[in-house]
Amino acid sequence: MVELHELRPAAGSHRSAKRKGRGPGSGKGKTAGRGENGQKSRSGGSVRPGFEGGQMPLQRRIPKRGFTPRKRKVFQIVNVGDLARVEGTTVNAQTLRDAGLIRSNRGLIKVLAMGDLSQAYSVEAHKFSGGAVSKIEAAGGSVTTVGPVVRPAPPPDAAEAENDG
């Protein structure tokens, strides 16, 4: 068996670092591959990313459109037809997570109407499409809209202490 001290990288996979500024014989002496003069030859001399030498940068040339909301609500989508993969008749965030239909049981969940139901389910989610509600109820199931997960407010003493400081 190979011992730890005998391990070596594969042949040709590791190259030794170029030693710049170590005399004329090295091929990278004196100016160390930076050329003679100019901004890029100086220490600390380089232009910021996106700078185009005074020309109007691309980021400012192209038109800006639209609006990005700062508190965008991202829903995890579950189709009615996928509910058959859930064990039991109660469907909530935890059972959807266990069935692999959503990634996180802390996010918002929306149920859409794609697919068909074979049995009655009691479904809890943050949002439902109109078609999903009608399909679930037509199969004899029930729909419960759950509010978003709200973090508990800090005790009033802590809030007053922050404001007084």
DSSP file (Angstrom, degrees, kcal/mol; ACC not computed):
  #  RESIDUE AA STRUCTURE BP1 BP2  ACC     N-H-->O    O-->H-N    N-H-->O    O-->H-N    TCO  KAPPA ALPHA  PHI   PSI    X-CA   Y-CA   Z-CA
    1    1 A M              0   0    0      0, 0.0     2,-0.3     0, 0.0     0, 0.0   0.000 360.0 360.0 360.0 144.9    0.0    0.0    0.0
    2    2 A V        -     0   0    0      1,-0.0     2,-0.2     2,-0.0     5,-0.0  -0.543 360.0-139.3 -75.9 133.2    1.2    3.5   -0.8
    3    3 A E    >   -     0   0    0     -2,-0.3     3,-1.4     1,-0.1     4,-0.4  -0.545  21.3-113.1 -88.1 158.7    2.3    5.5    2.2
    4    4 A L  G >  S+     0   0    0      1,-0.3     3,-1.2     2,-0.2    -1,-0.1   0.869 115.8  54.8 -59.7 -38.6    1.5    9.2    2.6
    5    5 A H  G 3  S+     0   0    0      1,-0.2    -1,-0.3     3,-0.0    -3,-0.0   0.603 103.1  58.4 -75.0  -8.0    5.1   10.3    2.3
    6    6 A E  G <  S+     0   0    0     -3,-1.4    -1,-0.2     2,-0.0    -2,-0.2   0.500  77.8 115.5 -95.9  -4.6    5.4    8.4   -1.0
    7    7 A L    <   +     0   0    0     -3,-1.2    -3,-0.0    -4,-0.4     0, 0.0  -0.443  39.2 173.9 -69.1 136.0    2.6   10.3   -2.8
    8    8 A R        -     0   0    0     -2,-0.2     3,-0.1     3,-0.0    -2,-0.0  -0.984  34.9-102.8-138.0 147.9    3.7   12.4   -5.8
    9    9 A P        -     0   0    0      0, 0.0     3,-0.1     0, 0.0     5,-0.1  -0.312  53.7 -84.7 -65.7 157.7    1.8   14.4   -8.3
   10   10 A A    >   -     0   0    0      1,-0.1     3,-2.1     2,-0.1     4,-0.5  -0.262  59.4 -84.6 -61.5 150.0    1.4   12.9  -11.8
   11   11 A A  T 3  S+     0   0    0      1,-0.3    -1,-0.1     2,-0.1    -3,-0.0  -0.351 114.0   9.1 -60.7 127.5    4.2   13.5  -14.2
   12   12 A G  T 3  S+     0   0    0      2,-0.2    -1,-0.3    -3,-0.1    -2,-0.1   0.407 100.7 101.9  85.8  -2.1    3.8   16.8  -15.9
   13   13 A S  S <  S+     0   0    0     -3,-2.1     2,-0.5     1,-0.2    -2,-0.1   0.725  75.1  54.4 -87.4 -20.6    0.9   18.0  -13.8
   14   14 A H        -     0   0    0     -4,-0.5     2,-0.4    -5,-0.1    -2,-0.2  -0.951  65.1-171.0-120.8 120.8    2.9   20.4  -11.6
   15   15 A R        -     0   0    0     -2,-0.5     2,-0.1    -3,-0.1     3,-0.1  -0.891  27.5-115.3-110.1 141.0    5.1   23.1  -12.9
   16   16 A S        -     0   0    0     -2,-0.4     3,-0.1     1,-0.1    -1,-0.0  -0.415  42.2 -94.6 -72.5 149.4    7.4   25.2  -10.8
   17   17 A A        -     0   0    0      1,-0.1     2,-0.4    -2,-0.1    -1,-0.1  -0.257  37.8-108.0 -65.5 147.5    6.6   28.9  -10.4
   18   18 A K        -     0   0    0     -3,-0.1     2,-1.0     1,-0.1    -1,-0.1  -0.648  26.9-143.2 -75.5 125.5    8.3   31.4  -12.8
   19   19 A R        -     0   0    0     -2,-0.4     3,-0.5     7,-0.1     9,-0.2  -0.794  23.4-163.6 -94.7 101.7   10.9   33.4  -10.8
   20   20 A K        +     0   0    0     -2,-1.0     9,-0.2     1,-0.2    10,-0.1  -0.520  62.4  22.1 -88.1 151.8   10.7   36.9  -12.2
   21   21 A G  S    S+     0   0    0      7,-4.0     8,-0.2    -2,-0.2    -1,-0.2   0.837  80.1 127.6  69.0  34.0   13.3   39.6  -11.8
   22   22 A R  S    S-     0   0    0     -3,-0.5     7,-0.2     1,-0.4     3,-0.1  -0.279  75.7 -66.3-119.4  46.7   16.1   37.3  -11.0
   23   23 A G    >   -     0   0    0      1,-0.1     3,-1.2     5,-0.1     5,-0.4   0.039  57.2 -74.7  94.9 160.4   18.8   38.4  -13.5
   24   24 A P  G >  S+     0   0    0      0, 0.0     3,-1.1     0, 0.0     5,-0.2   0.767 120.6  65.4 -65.8 -27.3   19.3   38.4  -17.2
   25   25 A G  G 3  S+     0   0    0      1,-0.2    -2,-0.1    -3,-0.1     0, 0.0   0.726  92.1  63.3 -69.0 -19.6   20.0   34.6  -17.4
   26   26 A S  G <  S-     0   0    0     -3,-1.2    -1,-0.2    -4,-0.1    -7,-0.1   0.704 101.4-129.3 -78.7 -17.9   16.5   33.8  -16.3
   27   27 A G  S <  S+     0   0    0     -3,-1.1    -2,-0.1    -4,-0.4    -1,-0.1   0.310 100.0  68.1  84.2 -10.2   14.8   35.4  -19.4
   28   28 A K  S    S+     0   0    0     -5,-0.4    -7,-4.0    -9,-0.2    -6,-0.3  -0.221  74.7 125.2-131.2  42.1   12.5   37.3  -17.0
   29   29 A G    >   +     0   0    0     -8,-0.2     3,-1.8    -5,-0.2     2,-0.9  -0.208  60.8  13.2 -91.2-174.5   15.0   39.6  -15.4
   30   30 A K  T 3  S+     0   0    0      1,-0.3    -2,-0.0     2,-0.1   -10,-0.0  -0.258 137.4  23.9  49.4 -88.7   15.1   43.4  -15.1
   31   31 A T  T >  S-     0   0    0     -2,-0.9     3,-1.6     1,-0.0    -1,-0.3   0.511  98.3-134.9 -85.8  -2.8   11.6   44.4  -16.1
   32   32 A A  T <   -     0   0    0     -3,-1.8    -2,-0.1     1,-0.3    -3,-0.1   0.810  66.1 -54.2  57.9  36.7   10.2   41.0  -15.2
   33   33 A G  T 3  S+     0   0    0     -4,-0.5    -1,-0.3    -6,-0.1     3,-0.1   0.570 115.7 109.3  80.3   8.1    8.1   40.6  -18.3
   34   34 A R  S <  S-     0   0    0     -3,-1.6    -2,-0.1     1,-0.3     2,-0.1   0.519  76.5-126.6 -94.0  -5.1    6.3   43.9  -17.8
   35   35 A G        -     0   0    0      1,-0.1    -1,-0.3     6,-0.1     3,-0.1  -0.344  35.8 -67.6  83.6-174.9    7.9   45.8  -20.7
   36   36 A E  S    S-     0   0    0      1,-0.1     2,-0.2    -2,-0.1    -1,-0.1   0.985  97.1  -4.3 -82.3 -72.8    9.6   49.2  -20.3
   37   37 A N  S    S+     0   0    0      3,-0.0     3,-0.1     5,-0.0    -1,-0.1  -0.567  77.8  83.9-118.0 178.9    7.2   52.0  -19.5
   38   38 A G  S >> S-     0   0    0     -2,-0.2     3,-1.4     1,-0.1     4,-0.7  -0.300  82.8 -68.0 112.1 166.2    3.5   52.6  -19.0
   39   39 A Q  G >4 S+     0   0    0      1,-0.3     3,-0.9     2,-0.2    -1,-0.1   0.861 126.8  54.5 -60.4 -38.5    0.8   52.2  -16.4
   40   40 A K  G 34 S+     0   0    0      1,-0.2    -1,-0.3    -3,-0.1     5,-0.1   0.602 101.2  60.0 -77.0  -8.3    0.9   48.4  -16.4
   41   41 A S  G <4 S+     0   0    0     -3,-1.4    -1,-0.2     2,-0.1    -2,-0.2   0.663  90.4  87.7 -88.5 -15.9    4.7   48.4  -15.7
   42   42 A R  S X< S-     0   0    0     -3,-0.9     3,-1.6    -4,-0.7     2,-0.3  -0.388  92.8 -96.1 -80.6 158.2    4.3   50.3  -12.4
   43   43 A S  T 3  S+     0   0    0      1,-0.3    -1,-0.1    -2,-0.1     3,-0.1  -0.585 113.1   8.4 -73.0 134.3    3.7   48.6   -9.1
   44   44 A G  T 3  S+     0   0    0     -2,-0.3     2,-0.9     1,-0.2    -1,-0.3   0.573  97.7 141.4  73.0   8.7    0.0   48.7   -8.4
   45   45 A G    <   +     0   0    0     -3,-1.6     2,-0.3    -5,-0.1    -1,-0.2  -0.739  19.2 107.3 -94.9 105.2   -0.6   49.9  -11.9
   46   46 A S        -     0   0    0     -2,-0.9     2,-0.2    -3,-0.1    -6,-0.0  -0.960  62.2-107.0-161.5 163.4   -3.6   48.5  -13.6
   47   47 A V        -     0   0    0     -2,-0.3     3,-0.1     1,-0.1    -2,-0.0  -0.654  40.3-101.1 -97.0 155.0   -7.1   49.7  -14.6
   48   48 A R    >   -     0   0    0     -2,-0.2     3,-1.9     1,-0.1    -1,-0.1  -0.270  50.9 -82.0 -70.0 158.1  -10.3   48.6  -12.9
   49   49 A P  T 3  S+     0   0    0      0, 0.0    -1,-0.1     0, 0.0     3,-0.1  -0.379 118.1  22.1 -60.5 135.6  -12.5   46.0  -14.4
   50   50 A G  T 3  S+     0   0    0      1,-0.3     2,-0.3    -3,-0.1     8,-0.2   0.292  87.0 134.3  90.2  -9.6  -14.8   47.4  -17.1
   51   51 A F    <   -     0   0    0     -3,-1.9    -1,-0.3     1,-0.1    -4,-0.1  -0.596  33.5-172.9 -76.6 131.8  -12.5   50.5  -17.7
   52   52 A E    >   -     0   0    0      3,-0.5     3,-1.2    -2,-0.3    -1,-0.1  -0.122  56.3 -86.7-119.5  35.6  -12.1   51.1  -21.5
   53   53 A G  T 3  S-     0   0    0      1,-0.3     3,-0.1     2,-0.0    -2,-0.1   0.766  91.1 -46.5  73.4  25.2   -9.5   53.8  -21.5
   54   54 A G  T 3  S+     0   0    0      1,-0.4    -1,-0.3     0, 0.0     2,-0.1   0.113 107.3 125.9 100.2 -21.8  -12.0   56.7  -21.2
   55   55 A Q  S <  S-     0   0    0     -3,-1.2    -3,-0.5     1,-0.1    -1,-0.4  -0.401  82.0 -86.8 -64.0 148.9  -14.4   55.3  -23.9
   56   56 A M        -     0   0    0     -3,-0.1    -1,-0.1     1,-0.1     5,-0.1  -0.431  55.3-118.6 -61.0 118.9  -17.9   55.0  -22.6
   57   57 A P    >>  -     0   0    0      0, 0.0     4,-1.7     0, 0.0     3,-1.1  -0.166  13.8-115.8 -64.7 154.5  -17.9   51.5  -21.0
   58   58 A L  H 3> S+     0   0    0      1,-0.3     4,-2.0     2,-0.2     3,-0.2   0.875 114.0  61.3 -55.6 -41.5  -20.2   48.7  -22.2
   59   59 A Q  H 34 S+     0   0    0      1,-0.2    -1,-0.3     2,-0.2    -3,-0.0   0.812 112.7  37.3 -58.4 -31.1  -22.1   48.7  -18.9
   60   60 A R  H <4 S+     0   0    0     -3,-1.1    -1,-0.2     1,-0.1    -2,-0.2   0.672 112.0  59.4 -94.3 -19.1  -23.1   52.3  -19.5
   61   61 A R  H  < S+     0   0    0     -4,-1.7    -2,-0.2    -3,-0.2    -3,-0.2   0.867  89.1  78.7 -77.1 -36.4  -23.6   52.1  -23.2
   62   62 A I  S  < S-     0   0    0     -4,-2.0     2,-0.0    -5,-0.2     0, 0.0  -0.458  90.6-104.1 -79.5 147.0  -26.3   49.4  -23.3
   63   63 A P        -     0   0    0      0, 0.0     2,-0.4     0, 0.0    -1,-0.1  -0.341  28.0-135.8 -70.3 147.6  -29.9   50.4  -22.4
   64   64 A K        +     0   0    0     -4,-0.1     2,-0.3    -2,-0.0    -4,-0.0  -0.866  28.2 176.2-103.7 135.7  -31.3   49.5  -19.1
   65   65 A R        +     0   0    0     -2,-0.4     2,-0.0     2,-0.0     0, 0.0  -0.975  33.3   9.2-138.2 151.7  -34.9   48.1  -18.9
   66   66 A G        -     0   0    0     -2,-0.3     2,-0.3     1,-0.0    -2,-0.0  -0.216  69.2 -90.0  86.0-169.8  -37.2   46.8  -16.3
   67   67 A F        -     0   0    0     -2,-0.0    -1,-0.0     2,-0.0    -2,-0.0  -0.992  17.5-149.9-151.0 136.6  -37.2   46.6  -12.5
   68   68 A T        -     0   0    0     -2,-0.3     2,-0.1     4,-0.0    -2,-0.0  -0.941  22.9-135.4-113.1 111.3  -35.9   44.1  -10.0
   69   69 A P    >   -     0   0    0      0, 0.0     3,-0.7     0, 0.0    -2,-0.0  -0.398   5.8-142.0 -66.4 141.2  -37.9   44.0   -6.8
   70   70 A R  T 3  S+     0   0    0      1,-0.3     2,-0.2    -2,-0.1    -2,-0.0   0.791  98.9  41.0 -76.0 -27.6  -35.7   43.8   -3.7
   71   71 A K  T 3  S+     0   0    0      2,-0.0    -1,-0.3     0, 0.0     2,-0.2  -0.485  82.1 175.1-116.8  61.7  -38.0   41.4   -1.9
   72   72 A R    <   -     0   0    0     -3,-0.7     2,-0.6    -2,-0.2    -4,-0.0  -0.455  27.4-133.3 -70.5 134.8  -38.9   39.1   -4.7
   73   73 A K        -     0   0    0     -2,-0.2     2,-0.6     2,-0.0    -1,-0.1  -0.809  18.9-163.1 -91.5 120.5  -41.1   36.1   -3.6
   74   74 A V        -     0   0    0     -2,-0.6    34,-0.7     2,-0.0     2,-0.3  -0.914   7.0-159.3-107.0 118.9  -39.7   32.9   -5.1
   75   75 A F  E     -a  108   0A   0     -2,-0.6     2,-0.6    32,-0.1    34,-0.2  -0.747  15.6-132.7 -98.8 143.7  -42.2   30.0   -5.0
   76   76 A Q  E     -a  109   0A   0     32,-3.0    34,-2.6    -2,-0.3     2,-0.4  -0.852  31.6-134.2 -90.4 126.2  -41.4   26.3   -5.3
   77   77 A I  E     +a  110   0A   0     -2,-0.6     2,-0.4    32,-0.2    34,-0.2  -0.664  26.0 178.8 -92.0 132.7  -43.7   24.8   -7.8
   78   78 A V  E     -a  111   0A   0     32,-2.4    34,-2.6    -2,-0.4     2,-0.2  -0.998  18.5-143.1-129.4 127.9  -45.6   21.6   -7.2
   79   79 A N  E >   -a  112   0A   0     -2,-0.4     3,-1.3    32,-0.2     4,-0.5  -0.636  19.3-123.7 -90.0 149.8  -48.0   20.2   -9.8
   80   80 A V  G >  S+     0   0    0     32,-1.8     3,-1.3     1,-0.3     4,-0.2   0.860 111.4  59.4 -58.1 -38.0  -51.2   18.4   -8.8
   81   81 A G  G >  S+     0   0    0     33,-2.6     3,-0.7     1,-0.3    -1,-0.3   0.748  98.7  59.1 -64.8 -23.3  -50.2   15.3  -10.8
   82   82 A D  G X  S+     0   0    0     -3,-1.3     3,-2.0    32,-0.3    -1,-0.3   0.594  80.2  86.0 -81.3 -10.7  -47.0   15.0   -8.6
   83   83 A L  G X  S+     0   0    0     -3,-1.3     3,-1.6    -4,-0.5    -1,-0.2   0.725  73.3  73.7 -64.8 -18.8  -49.0   14.7   -5.4
   84   84 A A  G <  S+     0   0    0     -3,-0.7    -1,-0.3     1,-0.3    -2,-0.1   0.737  86.7  64.2 -64.8 -20.9  -49.3   10.9   -6.0
   85   85 A R  G <  S+     0   0    0     -3,-2.0     2,-0.3    -4,-0.1    -1,-0.3   0.613  84.4  93.3 -77.7 -11.3  -45.6   10.6   -5.1
   86   86 A V  S <  S-     0   0    0     -3,-1.6     2,-0.3    -4,-0.2    10,-0.1  -0.656  80.0-125.0 -84.5 136.0  -46.4   11.8   -1.5
   87   87 A E  S    S+     0   0    0     -2,-0.3     3,-0.2     8,-0.2     2,-0.1  -0.645  75.6   7.3 -79.4 134.8  -47.0    9.0    1.0
   88   88 A G  S    S-     0   0    0     -2,-0.3    -2,-0.1     1,-0.2     0, 0.0  -0.265  92.4 -83.2  87.7-177.8  -50.3    9.4    2.8
   89   89 A T  S    S+     0   0    0     32,-0.1    33,-2.9    -2,-0.1     2,-0.5   0.529  99.7  88.8-106.2  -9.1  -53.2   11.8    2.1
   90   90 A T  E     -c  122   0B   0     31,-0.2     2,-0.5    -3,-0.2    33,-0.2  -0.813  58.3-168.0 -92.8 125.3  -51.9   14.8    4.0
   91   91 A V  E     +c  123   0B   0     31,-3.2    33,-2.8    -2,-0.5     2,-0.2  -0.954  23.2 138.3-118.0 117.4  -49.6   17.1    1.9
   92   92 A N     >  -     0   0    0     -2,-0.5     4,-2.4    31,-0.2     5,-0.2  -0.784  67.4 -77.5-140.5-173.0  -47.6   19.8    3.6
   93   93 A A  H  > S+     0   0    0     -2,-0.2     4,-2.1     1,-0.2     5,-0.2   0.893 127.1  48.6 -58.9 -42.2  -44.1   21.2    3.3
   94   94 A Q  H  > S+     0   0    0      2,-0.2     4,-2.4     1,-0.2    -1,-0.2   0.916 112.4  46.6 -67.9 -42.8  -42.4   18.4    5.2
   95   95 A T  H  > S+     0   0    0      2,-0.2     4,-1.6     1,-0.2    -8,-0.2   0.871 112.6  50.8 -69.0 -34.3  -44.2   15.6    3.2
   96   96 A L  H  <>S+     0   0    0     -4,-2.4     5,-2.5     2,-0.2     6,-0.8   0.895 111.1  49.0 -66.1 -38.9  -43.3   17.3   -0.1
   97   97 A R  H ><5S+     0   0    0     -4,-2.1     3,-1.1    -5,-0.2    -2,-0.2   0.911 109.8  50.9 -65.8 -42.7  -39.7   17.6    1.0
   98   98 A D  H 3<5S+     0   0    0     -4,-2.4    -1,-0.2     1,-0.3    -2,-0.2   0.837 109.7  50.8 -64.3 -32.4  -39.6   13.9    2.0
   99   99 A A  T 3<5S-     0   0    0     -4,-1.6    -1,-0.3    -5,-0.2    -2,-0.2   0.540 115.0-118.0 -82.7  -6.7  -41.0   13.0   -1.4
  100  100 A G  T < 5S+     0   0    0     -3,-1.1    -3,-0.2    -4,-0.4    -2,-0.1   0.705  79.8 122.7  79.7  19.5  -38.3   15.1   -3.2
  101  101 A L  S   <S+     0   0    0     -5,-2.5     2,-0.3    -6,-0.2    -4,-0.2   0.724  75.1  29.7 -87.4 -22.5  -40.9   17.5   -4.8
  102  102 A I        -     0   0    0     -6,-0.8    -2,-0.2    -9,-0.1     3,-0.1  -0.936  69.2-139.3-131.4 158.8  -39.4   20.6   -3.2
  103  103 A R  S    S+     0   0    0     -2,-0.3     2,-0.4     1,-0.2    -1,-0.1   0.885  86.3  22.3 -83.8 -40.5  -35.8   21.5   -2.1
  104  104 A S    >   -     0   0    0      4,-0.1     3,-0.6     1,-0.1    -1,-0.2  -0.985  54.9-152.4-133.2 137.5  -36.5   23.3    1.1
  105  105 A N  T 3  S+     0   0    0     -2,-0.4   -12,-0.1     1,-0.2   -11,-0.1   0.394  95.4  67.0 -87.0   6.2  -39.5   23.2    3.5
  106  106 A R  T 3  S+     0   0    0    -13,-0.1    43,-0.3     2,-0.1    -1,-0.2   0.646  88.0  81.5 -94.7 -17.9  -38.7   26.7    4.6
  107  107 A G  S <  S-     0   0    0     -3,-0.6     2,-0.2     1,-0.1   -32,-0.1  -0.175  91.8 -84.0 -82.7 177.8  -39.5   28.4    1.2
  108  108 A L  E     -a   75   0A   0    -34,-0.7   -32,-3.0    17,-0.1     2,-0.4  -0.581  41.8-151.8 -82.3 145.0  -42.9   29.4   -0.3
  109  109 A I  E     -a   76   0A   0    -34,-0.2    18,-1.6    -2,-0.2    17,-1.1  -0.956  11.0-171.6-122.8 135.0  -44.9   26.7   -2.1
  110  110 A K  E     -ab  77 127A   0    -34,-2.6   -32,-2.4    -2,-0.4     2,-0.5  -0.994  13.1-147.6-125.8 133.9  -47.4   27.1   -4.9
  111  111 A V  E     -ab  78 128A   0     16,-2.1    18,-2.2    -2,-0.4    21,-0.2  -0.876  16.4-165.8-102.5 125.8  -49.6   24.2   -6.2
  112  112 A L  E     -a   79   0A   0    -34,-2.6   -32,-1.8    -2,-0.5    15,-0.0  -0.676  26.8-116.9-110.6 166.7  -50.4   24.3  -10.0
  113  113 A A        +     0   0    0     -2,-0.2     2,-0.3   -34,-0.2   -34,-0.1   0.305  64.5 127.2 -90.7   8.0  -53.1   22.3  -11.9
  114  114 A M        +     0   0    0    -36,-0.1   -33,-2.6   -34,-0.0   -32,-0.3  -0.492  64.9  14.5 -72.3 130.0  -50.9   20.3  -14.3
  115  115 A G  S    S-     0   0    0     -2,-0.3     2,-0.3   -35,-0.2   -35,-0.1  -0.392  86.1 -81.6 101.8 179.1  -51.8   16.6  -14.1
  116  116 A D        -     0   0    0     -2,-0.1     2,-0.4   -35,-0.1    -2,-0.0  -0.879  28.5-127.7-125.0 155.7  -54.6   14.6  -12.6
  117  117 A L        -     0   0    0     -2,-0.3   -36,-0.1     1,-0.1     3,-0.1  -0.830  13.7-173.5-103.6 140.2  -55.5   13.3   -9.1
  118  118 A S  S    S+     0   0    0     -2,-0.4     2,-0.3     1,-0.1    -1,-0.1   0.621  72.7  17.8-103.6 -18.9  -56.3    9.7   -8.3
  119  119 A Q  S    S-     0   0    0    -30,-0.0     2,-0.3     0, 0.0    -1,-0.1  -0.902  89.6 -82.7-145.3 173.4  -57.3   10.2   -4.7
  120  120 A A        -     0   0    0     -2,-0.3     2,-0.4    20,-0.1    20,-0.1  -0.635  44.1-172.9 -84.1 133.9  -58.3   12.9   -2.2
  121  121 A Y        -     0   0    0     -2,-0.3    21,-1.8    15,-0.3     2,-0.7  -0.946  26.3-138.9-125.3 146.7  -55.6   14.9   -0.5
  122  122 A S  E     -cd  90 142B   0    -33,-2.9   -31,-3.2    -2,-0.4     2,-0.4  -0.922  35.8-165.9-100.5 107.2  -55.6   17.4    2.2
  123  123 A V  E     -cd  91 143B   0     19,-2.7    21,-2.7    -2,-0.7     2,-0.5  -0.822  16.9-170.8-108.8 130.9  -53.1   20.0    0.8
  124  124 A E  E     + d   0 144B   0    -33,-2.8     2,-0.3    -2,-0.4    21,-0.2  -0.981  27.0 137.9-116.1 125.2  -51.4   22.8    2.7
  125  125 A A  E     - d   0 145B   0     19,-2.0    21,-2.9    -2,-0.5   -15,-0.1  -0.953  59.2-111.6-155.4 171.8  -49.4   25.4    0.7
  126  126 A H  S    S+     0   0    0    -17,-1.1     2,-0.3    -2,-0.3   -16,-0.2   0.804  98.0  10.7 -80.8 -30.0  -48.8   29.2    0.5
  127  127 A K  E     -b  110   0A   0    -18,-1.6   -16,-2.1    18,-0.1     2,-0.3  -0.994  60.1-166.5-148.5 152.3  -50.6   29.6   -2.9
  128  128 A F  E     -b  111   0A   0     -2,-0.3     2,-0.2   -18,-0.2   -16,-0.2  -0.990  22.2-126.1-135.1 143.7  -52.8   27.6   -5.2
  129  129 A S     >  -     0   0    0    -18,-2.2     4,-2.1    -2,-0.3     5,-0.2  -0.542  32.2-112.7 -79.9 159.8  -53.9   28.2   -8.8
  130  130 A G  H  > S+     0   0    0      1,-0.2     4,-2.1     2,-0.2     5,-0.2   0.902 117.6  50.8 -60.6 -41.8  -57.6   28.3   -9.5
  131  131 A G  H  > S+     0   0    0      1,-0.2     4,-2.2     2,-0.2    -1,-0.2   0.858 107.7  53.4 -64.2 -35.8  -57.4   25.1  -11.5
  132  132 A A  H  > S+     0   0    0    -21,-0.2     4,-2.5     2,-0.2     5,-0.2   0.914 108.1  50.1 -66.1 -42.3  -55.5   23.3   -8.8
  133  133 A V  H  X S+     0   0    0     -4,-2.1     4,-2.5     1,-0.2     5,-0.2   0.928 111.8  47.7 -61.3 -45.0  -58.1   24.2   -6.2
  134  134 A S  H  X S+     0   0    0     -4,-2.1     4,-2.1     1,-0.2    -1,-0.2   0.891 113.0  48.2 -66.5 -37.9  -60.9   22.9   -8.4
  135  135 A K  H  X S+     0   0    0     -4,-2.2     4,-1.5     2,-0.2    -1,-0.2   0.921 113.2  47.2 -67.5 -42.7  -59.1   19.6   -9.2
  136  136 A I  H  <>S+     0   0    0     -4,-2.5     5,-2.6     1,-0.2   -15,-0.3   0.926 116.3  43.6 -65.3 -44.1  -58.2   18.9   -5.5
  137  137 A E  H ><5S+     0   0    0     -4,-2.5     3,-1.1    -5,-0.2    -1,-0.2   0.833 109.4  56.8 -72.0 -31.0  -61.8   19.6   -4.4
  138  138 A A  H 3<5S+     0   0    0     -4,-2.1    -1,-0.2     1,-0.3    -2,-0.2   0.822 104.5  53.7 -66.7 -29.8  -63.3   17.6   -7.3
  139  139 A A  T 3<5S-     0   0    0     -4,-1.5    -1,-0.3    -5,-0.1    -2,-0.2   0.472 127.9-101.2 -82.2  -1.0  -61.3   14.6   -6.1
  140  140 A G  T < 5S+     0   0    0     -3,-1.1    -3,-0.2     1,-0.2   -20,-0.1   0.563  82.3 125.5  95.3   9.2  -62.8   15.0   -2.6
  141  141 A G      < -     0   0    0     -5,-2.6     2,-0.3    -6,-0.2   -19,-0.2  -0.237  52.3-123.4 -92.6-176.5  -59.8   16.7   -1.1
  142  142 A S  E     -d  122   0B   0    -21,-1.8   -19,-2.7    -3,-0.1     2,-0.4  -0.936  10.1-143.5-131.2 154.6  -59.3   19.9    0.8
  143  143 A V  E     -d  123   0B   0     -2,-0.3     2,-0.4   -21,-0.2   -19,-0.2  -0.964  12.7-174.3-121.1 130.9  -57.2   23.0    0.4
  144  144 A T  E     -d  124   0B   0    -21,-2.7   -19,-2.0    -2,-0.4     2,-0.6  -0.987  16.1-145.7-126.3 122.9  -55.6   25.1    3.2
  145  145 A T  E     -d  125   0B   0     -2,-0.4     2,-0.4   -21,-0.2   -19,-0.2  -0.773  17.5-156.8 -88.5 124.0  -53.7   28.3    2.5
  146  146 A V        -     0   0    0    -21,-2.9     3,-0.1    -2,-0.6    -2,-0.0  -0.798  14.6-122.3-101.3 140.5  -50.8   28.7    4.9
  147  147 A G        -     0   0    0     -2,-0.4     3,-0.1     1,-0.1    -1,-0.0  -0.349  41.7 -85.2 -73.4 161.8  -49.3   32.1    5.7
  148  148 A P        -     0   0    0      0, 0.0     2,-0.4     0, 0.0    -1,-0.1  -0.290  52.8 -91.4 -65.8 154.8  -45.6   32.7    5.1
  149  149 A V        -     0   0    0    -43,-0.3     2,-0.5    -3,-0.1   -41,-0.0  -0.548  47.6-161.5 -69.6 120.3  -43.1   31.7    7.8
  150  150 A V        -     0   0    0     -2,-0.4     3,-0.1    -3,-0.1    -1,-0.0  -0.903  15.0-127.9-110.0 131.0  -42.7   34.8   10.0
  151  151 A R        -     0   0    0     -2,-0.5     2,-0.1     1,-0.1     0, 0.0  -0.517  36.7-102.7 -72.3 142.4  -39.7   35.2   12.4
  152  152 A P        -     0   0    0      0, 0.0    -1,-0.1     0, 0.0     0, 0.0  -0.396  37.8-112.2 -66.8 142.3  -40.8   36.0   16.0
  153  153 A A        -     0   0    0      1,-0.1    -3,-0.0    -2,-0.1     0, 0.0  -0.409  36.7-101.5 -71.0 149.3  -40.3   39.6   16.9
  154  154 A P        -     0   0    0      0, 0.0    -1,-0.1     0, 0.0     5,-0.1  -0.325  50.0 -84.8 -67.6 156.4  -37.7   40.4   19.5
  155  155 A P    >>  -     0   0    0      0, 0.0     4,-1.6     0, 0.0     3,-0.5  -0.250  39.7-114.1 -58.8 151.1  -38.9   41.0   23.1
  156  156 A P  H 3> S+     0   0    0      0, 0.0     4,-2.1     0, 0.0     5,-0.2   0.811 113.6  60.0 -60.6 -30.3  -39.9   44.6   23.7
  157  157 A D  H 3> S+     0   0    0      1,-0.2     4,-2.0     2,-0.2     5,-0.1   0.919 105.4  47.3 -63.0 -43.1  -37.1   45.2   26.2
  158  158 A A  H <> S+     0   0    0     -3,-0.5     4,-1.7     1,-0.2    -1,-0.2   0.880 111.1  51.5 -66.7 -38.2  -34.4   44.4   23.5
  159  159 A A  H  X S+     0   0    0     -4,-1.6     4,-1.6     1,-0.2    -1,-0.2   0.895 110.9  47.6 -67.0 -40.1  -36.0   46.7   21.0
  160  160 A E  H  X S+     0   0    0     -4,-2.1     4,-2.1     1,-0.2    -1,-0.2   0.878 108.7  54.6 -68.6 -36.3  -36.2   49.6   23.4
  161  161 A A  H  X S+     0   0    0     -4,-2.0     4,-1.4     1,-0.2    -1,-0.2   0.874 107.6  50.4 -65.1 -36.6  -32.5   49.1   24.4
  162  162 A E  H  < S+     0   0    0     -4,-1.7    -1,-0.2     1,-0.2    -2,-0.2   0.896 112.5  46.6 -67.0 -39.6  -31.4   49.3   20.8
  163  163 A N  H  < S+     0   0    0     -4,-1.6    -2,-0.2     1,-0.2    -1,-0.2   0.831 110.8  51.7 -73.6 -31.7  -33.4   52.6   20.2
  164  164 A D  H  <        0   0    0     -4,-2.1    -1,-0.2     1,-0.2    -2,-0.2   0.838 360.0 360.0 -72.8 -32.1  -32.1   54.2   23.4
  165  165 A G     <        0   0    0     -4,-1.4    -1,-0.2    -5,-0.2    -2,-0.1   0.475 360.0 360.0 -59.0 360.0  -28.4   53.6   22.7
